[in-house]
């Protein structure tokens, strides 16, 4: 190309850029519902749109179109999703629906015929195409860049790191595989490069998520990929070892208690990853676990918990349980309470069983009356509250490391190694107003209640 041609091209590009600059910047609002995995889906969609020049609106009135990323796991979640779609339609009028409930397009359109588009989970390109049809991008996506870590909906100092999609389990109460498909693992190098970009951008905590973190890599036979001139297996242990080299907290969620989880204990003891495991046990009674189509060797699990705690005394165990599952007898429930007392889990959530459309558990006999589910739920939470209070009380007088989430008039709202954001407790530090979100600090624990710790800077 001659000098004159180069100048002509530059002049033409300048004219186009000037014309584009006069156009209003397209703005997209988003309502993201459901679990952290859905939040990551929202982040990916926003990252793509931001790369194309769209801005993110924090209000309905400021948006040219609103995305609603739905949850469809439980009927209550579906209702919340439908309510959110209705609110977005009333407040804005232009609504694109995606996410897990998107697989029920006919139901969504029956209730909200005004929605512009409906797609299922992980259909990122279809969502972006739908946005293009409503409000086209203003510019060439190769001109305006986004931060290398992408667009995040979490605070700057922590981020979710999704390592796989889908699930190979067929639990009778769950329809996730029908919505998100079987397990599809990401290459280890791809995950590690994303983690590296996040840490460089200021992330202090990486929350590893998937539907079944322990199964990571099974579908691709633990294939190796090249990261920093080194081959890394797509396997949970090897991935965690590499993530531990970035200097950020690494917290594991949705870990099934497979035997190879034992390999994580040395990594925790070496402080490569946090001494924290989120294991969805769901129940303890062998008969209920069998009906749920989940592993049923409860005693073996208890033995392993004891062994883990001997290797890593600081280990925090979080879990979720379901009460009132079809066929659950009073004997089954008492068995669960006894198991809970023996396991001494640190953080526990409990749900009353709710039939999910399409789940095989709906056909099981022995439906538990709603009032009995409610009564069992209260008994369960009361039992766990006592366990939690006792375990937190044991931390009084100790000095622990915390990550600052928020500064309020009462002081700093922080989290320790034992606390995942939004689902676990907090550490409230009264004399830490000079700290900033994302800061790490040492705190001496002075007081505890059933869920939170209170202390001062050490």
Secondary structure, DSSP 8 states (H G I E B T S, - for coil): --HHHHHHHHHHHHHHHHHHHHS---EEEEEE-SSHHHHHHHHHHHHHHHHTT-EEESSSTT-SEEEEEE--SSHHHHHHHHHHHHHHHHHTS-EEEEEGGGGGHHHHHHH-TT-SEE--TT-HHHHHHHHHHHS--SS-TTTS---TT---SS-TTEEEEE-EE--S---TT--HHHHH-S-EE--HHHHHHHHHHHHHTT--EEEEE-S-GGGTTGGGTT-EEEETTEEEESSHHHHHHHHGGGSSEEEE-S----GGGGGHHHHHHTTSS-SEEE---B---HHHHHHHTS---HHHHHHHHHHHHHH-TT-EEEEEEEES-TT--HHHHHHHHHHHHHH--SEEEEEE----TT-GGGG-S----HHHHHHHHHHHHHHHHHHHHHHHHTTTT-EEEEEEEEEETTEEEEEETT--TTTS--EEETT-TT--TT-EEEEEEEEE-SS-EEEEE-
